Amino acid sequence: MIRSHVSENPDEHPFNILPYAVQCYNSTRNKTTGFTPYELVFGHTSGRPPEHIYLEKN
């Protein structure tokens, strides 16, 4: 995700996408545990699946 964004936007700093990448990771269900990292930490779903994360294009 980060590599793709950086290759498409070489002038933009990769830290700009970091919050979106973290949200995506924390909302992605793990095949082994069957839970997302967010669910394991907070005990419930985040309410925003990773499919709803959009990056603004400048």
N, CA, C and O atoms as a Maestro MAE file, in Angstrom:
{
 s_m_m2io_version
 :::
 2.0.0
}

f_m_ct {
 s_m_title
 :::
 protein
 m_atom[232] {
  # First column is atom index #
  i_m_mmod_type
  r_m_x_coord
  r_m_y_coord
  r_m_z_coord
  i_m_residue_number
  s_m_chain_name
  s_m_pdb_residue_name
  s_m_pdb_atom_name
  i_m_atomic_number
  :::
  1 25 0.822 -1.181 0.000 1 A "MET " " N  " 7
  2 3 0.000 0.000 0.000 1 A "MET " " CA " 6
  3 2 0.875 1.258 0.000 1 A "MET " " C  " 6
  4 15 0.671 2.161 -0.811 1 A "MET " " O  " 8
  5 25 1.836 1.310 0.902 2 A "ILE " " N  " 7
  6 3 2.700 2.490 0.989 2 A "ILE " " CA " 6
  7 2 3.570 2.597 -0.255 2 A "ILE " " C  " 6
  8 15 3.710 3.678 -0.827 2 A "ILE " " O  " 8
  9 25 4.152 1.483 -0.673 3 A "ARG " " N  " 7
  10 3 5.013 1.501 -1.854 3 A "ARG " " CA " 6
  11 2 4.243 1.955 -3.088 3 A "ARG " " C  " 6
  12 15 4.754 2.742 -3.885 3 A "ARG " " O  " 8
  13 25 3.029 1.470 -3.247 4 A "SER " " N  " 7
  14 3 2.210 1.858 -4.391 4 A "SER " " CA " 6
  15 2 1.914 3.350 -4.376 4 A "SER " " C  " 6
  16 15 2.020 4.017 -5.405 4 A "SER " " O  " 8
  17 25 1.544 3.875 -3.214 5 A "HIS " " N  " 7
  18 3 1.222 5.298 -3.101 5 A "HIS " " CA " 6
  19 2 2.455 6.160 -3.364 5 A "HIS " " C  " 6
  20 15 2.369 7.175 -4.055 5 A "HIS " " O  " 8
  21 25 3.595 5.758 -2.818 6 A "VAL " " N  " 7
  22 3 4.820 6.540 -2.995 6 A "VAL " " CA " 6
  23 2 5.274 6.510 -4.447 6 A "VAL " " C  " 6
  24 15 5.754 7.520 -4.962 6 A "VAL " " O  " 8
  25 25 5.131 5.368 -5.117 7 A "SER " " N  " 7
  26 3 5.558 5.303 -6.517 7 A "SER " " CA " 6
  27 2 4.663 6.158 -7.415 7 A "SER " " C  " 6
  28 15 5.120 6.687 -8.429 7 A "SER " " O  " 8
  29 25 3.383 6.293 -7.038 8 A "GLU " " N  " 7
  30 3 2.468 7.130 -7.818 8 A "GLU " " CA " 6
  31 2 2.604 8.613 -7.479 8 A "GLU " " C  " 6
  32 15 2.250 9.467 -8.292 8 A "GLU " " O  " 8
  33 25 3.111 8.925 -6.294 9 A "ASN " " N  " 7
  34 3 3.244 10.304 -5.817 9 A "ASN " " CA " 6
  35 2 4.652 10.522 -5.263 9 A "ASN " " C  " 6
  36 15 4.813 10.661 -4.051 9 A "ASN " " O  " 8
  37 25 5.671 10.555 -6.120 10 A "PRO " " N  " 7
  38 3 7.056 10.616 -5.634 10 A "PRO " " CA " 6
  39 2 7.398 11.885 -4.852 10 A "PRO " " C  " 6
  40 15 8.341 11.872 -4.062 10 A "PRO " " O  " 8
  41 25 6.665 12.969 -5.049 11 A "ASP " " N  " 7
  42 3 6.972 14.209 -4.334 11 A "ASP " " CA " 6
  43 2 6.325 14.269 -2.952 11 A "ASP " " C  " 6
  44 15 6.657 15.145 -2.153 11 A "ASP " " O  " 8
  45 25 5.417 13.359 -2.665 12 A "GLU " " N  " 7
  46 3 4.715 13.368 -1.384 12 A "GLU " " CA " 6
  47 2 5.469 12.508 -0.371 12 A "GLU " " C  " 6
  48 15 5.964 11.433 -0.709 12 A "GLU " " O  " 8
  49 25 5.551 12.982 0.860 13 A "HIS " " N  " 7
  50 3 6.255 12.252 1.910 13 A "HIS " " CA " 6
  51 2 5.446 11.022 2.321 13 A "HIS " " C  " 6
  52 15 4.230 11.124 2.487 13 A "HIS " " O  " 8
  53 25 6.092 9.854 2.489 14 A "PRO " " N  " 7
  54 3 5.353 8.632 2.830 14 A "PRO " " CA " 6
  55 2 4.637 8.693 4.176 14 A "PRO " " C  " 6
  56 15 3.701 7.928 4.406 14 A "PRO " " O  " 8
  57 25 5.060 9.593 5.073 15 A "PHE " " N  " 7
  58 3 4.387 9.688 6.369 15 A "PHE " " CA " 6
  59 2 2.951 10.181 6.226 15 A "PHE " " C  " 6
  60 15 2.144 9.987 7.135 15 A "PHE " " O  " 8
  61 25 2.619 10.812 5.111 16 A "ASN " " N  " 7
  62 3 1.249 11.284 4.893 16 A "ASN " " CA " 6
  63 2 0.261 10.129 4.783 16 A "ASN " " C  " 6
  64 15 -0.910 10.281 5.131 16 A "ASN " " O  " 8
  65 25 0.718 8.988 4.306 17 A "ILE " " N  " 7
  66 3 -0.172 7.836 4.134 17 A "ILE " " CA " 6
  67 2 -0.169 6.923 5.357 17 A "ILE " " C  " 6
  68 15 -1.022 6.041 5.462 17 A "ILE " " O  " 8
  69 25 0.759 7.112 6.273 18 A "LEU " " N  " 7
  70 3 0.902 6.209 7.411 18 A "LEU " " CA " 6
  71 2 -0.376 6.024 8.234 18 A "LEU " " C  " 6
  72 15 -0.700 4.881 8.557 18 A "LEU " " O  " 8
  73 25 -1.119 7.071 8.593 19 A "PRO " " N  " 7
  74 3 -2.358 6.842 9.357 19 A "PRO " " CA " 6
  75 2 -3.364 5.964 8.613 19 A "PRO " " C  " 6
  76 15 -4.070 5.173 9.238 19 A "PRO " " O  " 8
  77 25 -3.437 6.093 7.298 20 A "TYR " " N  " 7
  78 3 -4.354 5.274 6.505 20 A "TYR " " CA " 6
  79 2 -3.886 3.821 6.464 20 A "TYR " " C  " 6
  80 15 -4.698 2.899 6.530 20 A "TYR " " O  " 8
  81 25 -2.574 3.625 6.356 21 A "ALA " " N  " 7
  82 3 -2.026 2.272 6.335 21 A "ALA " " CA " 6
  83 2 -2.255 1.578 7.675 21 A "ALA " " C  " 6
  84 15 -2.589 0.394 7.710 21 A "ALA " " O  " 8
  85 25 -2.078 2.299 8.765 22 A "VAL " " N  " 7
  86 3 -2.305 1.735 10.100 22 A "VAL " " CA " 6
  87 2 -3.779 1.379 10.281 22 A "VAL " " C  " 6
  88 15 -4.095 0.309 10.800 22 A "VAL " " O  " 8
  89 25 -4.677 2.257 9.861 23 A "GLN " " N  " 7
  90 3 -6.120 1.983 9.958 23 A "GLN " " CA " 6
  91 2 -6.479 0.743 9.142 23 A "GLN " " C  " 6
  92 15 -7.262 -0.096 9.587 23 A "GLN " " O  " 8
  93 25 -5.914 0.637 7.970 24 A "CYS " " N  " 7
  94 3 -6.181 -0.516 7.108 24 A "CYS " " CA " 6
  95 2 -5.688 -1.803 7.764 24 A "CYS " " C  " 6
  96 15 -6.403 -2.804 7.794 24 A "CYS " " O  " 8
  97 25 -4.469 -1.771 8.287 25 A "TYR " " N  " 7
  98 3 -3.908 -2.951 8.953 25 A "TYR " " CA " 6
  99 2 -4.742 -3.341 10.172 25 A "TYR " " C  " 6
  100 15 -5.065 -4.515 10.356 25 A "TYR " " O  " 8
  101 25 -5.088 -2.368 10.996 26 A "ASN " " N  " 7
  102 3 -5.830 -2.645 12.227 26 A "ASN " " CA " 6
  103 2 -7.258 -3.102 11.971 26 A "ASN " " C  " 6
  104 15 -7.895 -3.653 12.869 26 A "ASN " " O  " 8
  105 25 -7.774 -2.885 10.767 27 A "SER " " N  " 7
  106 3 -9.145 -3.274 10.431 27 A "SER " " CA " 6
  107 2 -9.211 -4.528 9.572 27 A "SER " " C  " 6
  108 15 -10.297 -4.944 9.168 27 A "SER " " O  " 8
  109 25 -8.069 -5.129 9.291 28 A "THR " " N  " 7
  110 3 -8.023 -6.309 8.435 28 A "THR " " CA " 6
  111 2 -8.044 -7.574 9.287 28 A "THR " " C  " 6
  112 15 -7.223 -7.741 10.189 28 A "THR " " O  " 8
  113 25 -8.985 -8.458 8.992 29 A "ARG " " N  " 7
  114 3 -9.150 -9.692 9.758 29 A "ARG " " CA " 6
  115 2 -7.947 -10.611 9.539 29 A "ARG " " C  " 6
  116 15 -7.505 -10.812 8.408 29 A "ARG " " O  " 8
  117 25 -7.431 -11.158 10.624 30 A "ASN " " N  " 7
  118 3 -6.305 -12.078 10.582 30 A "ASN " " CA " 6
  119 2 -6.812 -13.489 10.319 30 A "ASN " " C  " 6
  120 15 -7.767 -13.935 10.955 30 A "ASN " " O  " 8
  121 25 -6.183 -14.188 9.396 31 A "LYS " " N  " 7
  122 3 -6.634 -15.524 9.017 31 A "LYS " " CA " 6
  123 2 -6.502 -16.510 10.180 31 A "LYS " " C  " 6
  124 15 -7.365 -17.372 10.353 31 A "LYS " " O  " 8
  125 25 -5.451 -16.400 10.969 32 A "THR " " N  " 7
  126 3 -5.209 -17.333 12.065 32 A "THR " " CA " 6
  127 2 -6.134 -17.098 13.250 32 A "THR " " C  " 6
  128 15 -6.747 -18.041 13.751 32 A "THR " " O  " 8
  129 25 -6.242 -15.854 13.705 33 A "THR " " N  " 7
  130 3 -7.051 -15.558 14.894 33 A "THR " " CA " 6
  131 2 -8.525 -15.387 14.568 33 A "THR " " C  " 6
  132 15 -9.386 -15.645 15.409 33 A "THR " " O  " 8
  133 25 -8.818 -14.951 13.340 34 A "GLY " " N  " 7
  134 3 -10.201 -14.677 12.959 34 A "GLY " " CA " 6
  135 2 -10.686 -13.309 13.415 34 A "GLY " " C  " 6
  136 15 -11.855 -12.968 13.236 34 A "GLY " " O  " 8
  137 25 -9.787 -12.526 14.005 35 A "PHE " " N  " 7
  138 3 -10.126 -11.196 14.499 35 A "PHE " " CA " 6
  139 2 -9.203 -10.156 13.882 35 A "PHE " " C  " 6
  140 15 -8.132 -10.484 13.372 35 A "PHE " " O  " 8
  141 25 -9.629 -8.904 13.933 36 A "THR " " N  " 7
  142 3 -8.749 -7.809 13.529 36 A "THR " " CA " 6
  143 2 -7.930 -7.395 14.746 36 A "THR " " C  " 6
  144 15 -8.351 -7.647 15.874 36 A "THR " " O  " 8
  145 25 -6.760 -6.761 14.548 37 A "PRO " " N  " 7
  146 3 -6.014 -6.248 15.694 37 A "PRO " " CA " 6
  147 2 -6.859 -5.300 16.549 37 A "PRO " " C  " 6
  148 15 -6.752 -5.305 17.776 37 A "PRO " " O  " 8
  149 25 -7.693 -4.492 15.905 38 A "TYR " " N  " 7
  150 3 -8.560 -3.565 16.634 38 A "TYR " " CA " 6
  151 2 -9.504 -4.327 17.561 38 A "TYR " " C  " 6
  152 15 -9.691 -3.941 18.715 38 A "TYR " " O  " 8
  153 25 -10.099 -5.411 17.054 39 A "GLU " " N  " 7
  154 3 -11.021 -6.201 17.872 39 A "GLU " " CA " 6
  155 2 -10.315 -6.825 19.068 39 A "GLU " " C  " 6
  156 15 -10.886 -6.899 20.155 39 A "GLU " " O  " 8
  157 25 -9.083 -7.272 18.876 40 A "LEU " " N  " 7
  158 3 -8.346 -7.896 19.970 40 A "LEU " " CA " 6
  159 2 -7.980 -6.890 21.053 40 A "LEU " " C  " 6
  160 15 -7.951 -7.236 22.234 40 A "LEU " " O  " 8
  161 25 -7.704 -5.658 20.667 41 A "VAL " " N  " 7
  162 3 -7.321 -4.634 21.646 41 A "VAL " " CA " 6
  163 2 -8.541 -4.037 22.340 41 A "VAL " " C  " 6
  164 15 -8.549 -3.886 23.562 41 A "VAL " " O  " 8
  165 25 -9.578 -3.697 21.562 42 A "PHE " " N  " 7
  166 3 -10.713 -2.953 22.114 42 A "PHE " " CA " 6
  167 2 -11.961 -3.802 22.380 42 A "PHE " " C  " 6
  168 15 -12.892 -3.338 23.038 42 A "PHE " " O  " 8
  169 25 -11.990 -5.036 21.876 43 A "GLY " " N  " 7
  170 3 -13.115 -5.921 22.159 43 A "GLY " " CA " 6
  171 2 -14.322 -5.746 21.262 43 A "GLY " " C  " 6
  172 15 -15.343 -6.398 21.482 43 A "GLY " " O  " 8
  173 25 -14.238 -4.883 20.254 44 A "HIS " " N  " 7
  174 3 -15.334 -4.698 19.296 44 A "HIS " " CA " 6
  175 2 -14.748 -4.211 17.975 44 A "HIS " " C  " 6
  176 15 -13.586 -3.812 17.902 44 A "HIS " " O  " 8
  177 25 -15.577 -4.250 16.931 45 A "THR " " N  " 7
  178 3 -15.097 -3.809 15.623 45 A "THR " " CA " 6
  179 2 -14.956 -2.292 15.595 45 A "THR " " C  " 6
  180 15 -15.580 -1.581 16.382 45 A "THR " " O  " 8
  181 25 -14.131 -1.816 14.680 46 A "SER " " N  " 7
  182 3 -13.886 -0.376 14.593 46 A "SER " " CA " 6
  183 2 -15.043 0.356 13.929 46 A "SER " " C  " 6
  184 15 -15.166 1.572 14.077 46 A "SER " " O  " 8
  185 25 -15.883 -0.354 13.206 47 A "GLY " " N  " 7
  186 3 -17.005 0.289 12.536 47 A "GLY " " CA " 6
  187 2 -16.643 0.845 11.178 47 A "GLY " " C  " 6
  188 15 -17.523 1.309 10.453 47 A "GLY " " O  " 8
  189 25 -15.380 0.811 10.814 48 A "ARG " " N  " 7
  190 3 -14.935 1.284 9.499 48 A "ARG " " CA " 6
  191 2 -14.038 0.234 8.866 48 A "ARG " " C  " 6
  192 15 -12.852 0.159 9.187 48 A "ARG " " O  " 8
  193 25 -14.585 -0.572 7.977 49 A "PRO " " N  " 7
  194 3 -13.741 -1.555 7.297 49 A "PRO " " CA " 6
  195 2 -12.734 -0.868 6.381 49 A "PRO " " C  " 6
  196 15 -12.965 0.263 5.953 49 A "PRO " " O  " 8
  197 25 -11.628 -1.527 6.076 50 A "PRO " " N  " 7
  198 3 -10.583 -0.896 5.263 50 A "PRO " " CA " 6
  199 2 -11.047 -0.475 3.876 50 A "PRO " " C  " 6
  200 15 -10.415 0.378 3.252 50 A "PRO " " O  " 8
  201 25 -12.137 -1.051 3.379 51 A "GLU " " N  " 7
  202 3 -12.629 -0.672 2.054 51 A "GLU " " CA " 6
  203 2 -13.132 0.765 2.028 51 A "GLU " " C  " 6
  204 15 -13.275 1.345 0.952 51 A "GLU " " O  " 8
  205 25 -13.405 1.354 3.198 52 A "HIS " " N  " 7
  206 3 -13.947 2.710 3.257 52 A "HIS " " CA " 6
  207 2 -12.876 3.774 3.458 52 A "HIS " " C  " 6
  208 15 -13.197 4.935 3.715 52 A "HIS " " O  " 8
  209 25 -11.624 3.395 3.345 53 A "ILE " " N  " 7
  210 3 -10.534 4.356 3.503 53 A "ILE " " CA " 6
  211 2 -10.161 4.870 2.118 53 A "ILE " " C  " 6
  212 15 -9.792 4.098 1.233 53 A "ILE " " O  " 8
  213 25 -10.261 6.160 1.948 54 A "TYR " " N  " 7
  214 3 -9.930 6.775 0.669 54 A "TYR " " CA " 6
  215 2 -8.859 7.829 0.890 54 A "TYR " " C  " 6
  216 15 -8.862 8.538 1.897 54 A "TYR " " O  " 8
  217 25 -7.956 7.920 -0.052 55 A "LEU " " N  " 7
  218 3 -6.917 8.939 0.006 55 A "LEU " " CA " 6
  219 2 -7.298 10.075 -0.919 55 A "LEU " " C  " 6
  220 15 -7.779 9.853 -2.030 55 A "LEU " " O  " 8
  221 25 -7.079 11.288 -0.454 56 A "GLU " " N  " 7
  222 3 -7.362 12.446 -1.292 56 A "GLU " " CA " 6
  223 2 -6.264 12.603 -2.326 56 A "GLU " " C  " 6
  224 15 -5.081 12.471 -2.010 56 A "GLU " " O  " 8
  225 25 -6.650 12.882 -3.549 57 A "LYS " " N  " 7
  226 3 -5.673 13.171 -4.601 57 A "LYS " " CA " 6
  227 2 -5.542 14.666 -4.732 57 A "LYS " " C  " 6
  228 15 -6.540 15.379 -4.832 57 A "LYS " " O  " 8
  229 25 -4.315 15.141 -4.733 58 A "ASN " " N  " 7
  230 3 -4.065 16.585 -4.872 58 A "ASN " " CA " 6
  231 2 -3.974 16.965 -6.323 58 A "ASN " " C  " 6
  232 15 -3.767 18.135 -6.643 58 A "ASN " " O  " 8
  :::
 }
 m_bond[231] {
  # First column is bond index #
  i_m_from
  i_m_to
  i_m_order
  :::
  1 1 2 1
  2 2 3 1
  3 3 4 2
  4 3 5 1
  5 5 6 1
  6 6 7 1
  7 7 8 2
  8 7 9 1
  9 9 10 1
  10 10 11 1
  11 11 12 2
  12 11 13 1
  13 13 14 1
  14 14 15 1
  15 15 16 2
  16 15 17 1
  17 17 18 1
  18 18 19 1
  19 19 20 2
  20 19 21 1
  21 21 22 1
  22 22 23 1
  23 23 24 2
  24 23 25 1
  25 25 26 1
  26 26 27 1
  27 27 28 2
  28 27 29 1
  29 29 30 1
  30 30 31 1
  31 31 32 2
  32 31 33 1
  33 33 34 1
  34 34 35 1
  35 35 36 2
  36 35 37 1
  37 37 38 1
  38 38 39 1
  39 39 40 2
  40 39 41 1
  41 41 42 1
  42 42 43 1
  43 43 44 2
  44 43 45 1
  45 45 46 1
  46 46 47 1
  47 47 48 2
  48 47 49 1
  49 49 50 1
  50 50 51 1
  51 51 52 2
  52 51 53 1
  53 53 54 1
  54 54 55 1
  55 55 56 2
  56 55 57 1
  57 57 58 1
  58 58 59 1
  59 59 60 2
  60 59 61 1
  61 61 62 1
  62 62 63 1
  63 63 64 2
  64 63 65 1
  65 65 66 1
  66 66 67 1
  67 67 68 2
  68 67 69 1
  69 69 70 1
  70 70 71 1
  71 71 72 2
  72 71 73 1
  73 73 74 1
  74 74 75 1
  75 75 76 2
  76 75 77 1
  77 77 78 1
  78 78 79 1
  79 79 80 2
  80 79 81 1
  81 81 82 1
  82 82 83 1
  83 83 84 2
  84 83 85 1
  85 85 86 1
  86 86 87 1
  87 87 88 2
  88 87 89 1
  89 89 90 1
  90 90 91 1
  91 91 92 2
  92 91 93 1
  93 93 94 1
  94 94 95 1
  95 95 96 2
  96 95 97 1
  97 97 98 1
  98 98 99 1
  99 99 100 2
  100 99 101 1
  101 101 102 1
  102 102 103 1
  103 103 104 2
  104 103 105 1
  105 105 106 1
  106 106 107 1
  107 107 108 2
  108 107 109 1
  109 109 110 1
  110 110 111 1
  111 111 112 2
  112 111 113 1
  113 113 114 1
  114 114 115 1
  115 115 116 2
  116 115 117 1
  117 117 118 1
  118 118 119 1
  119 119 120 2
  120 119 121 1
  121 121 122 1
  122 122 123 1
  123 123 124 2
  124 123 125 1
  125 125 126 1
  126 126 127 1
  127 127 128 2
  128 127 129 1
  129 129 130 1
  130 130 131 1
  131 131 132 2
  132 131 133 1
  133 133 134 1
  134 134 135 1
  135 135 136 2
  136 135 137 1
  137 137 138 1
  138 138 139 1
  139 139 140 2
  140 139 141 1
  141 141 142 1
  142 142 143 1
  143 143 144 2
  144 143 145 1
  145 145 146 1
  146 146 147 1
  147 147 148 2
  148 147 149 1
  149 149 150 1
  150 150 151 1
  151 151 152 2
  152 151 153 1
  153 153 154 1
  154 154 155 1
  155 155 156 2
  156 155 157 1
  157 157 158 1
  158 158 159 1
  159 159 160 2
  160 159 161 1
  161 161 162 1
  162 162 163 1
  163 163 164 2
  164 163 165 1
  165 165 166 1
  166 166 167 1
  167 167 168 2
  168 167 169 1
  169 169 170 1
  170 170 171 1
  171 171 172 2
  172 171 173 1
  173 173 174 1
  174 174 175 1
  175 175 176 2
  176 175 177 1
  177 177 178 1
  178 178 179 1
  179 179 180 2
  180 179 181 1
  181 181 182 1
  182 182 183 1
  183 183 184 2
  184 183 185 1
  185 185 186 1
  186 186 187 1
  187 187 188 2
  188 187 189 1
  189 189 190 1
  190 190 191 1
  191 191 192 2
  192 191 193 1
  193 193 194 1
  194 194 195 1
  195 195 196 2
  196 195 197 1
  197 197 198 1
  198 198 199 1
  199 199 200 2
  200 199 201 1
  201 201 202 1
  202 202 203 1
  203 203 204 2
  204 203 205 1
  205 205 206 1
  206 206 207 1
  207 207 208 2
  208 207 209 1
  209 209 210 1
  210 210 211 1
  211 211 212 2
  212 211 213 1
  213 213 214 1
  214 214 215 1
  215 215 216 2
  216 215 217 1
  217 217 218 1
  218 218 219 1
  219 219 220 2
  220 219 221 1
  221 221 222 1
  222 222 223 1
  223 223 224 2
  224 223 225 1
  225 225 226 1
  226 226 227 1
  227 227 228 2
  228 227 229 1
  229 229 230 1
  230 230 231 1
  231 231 232 2
  :::
 }
}
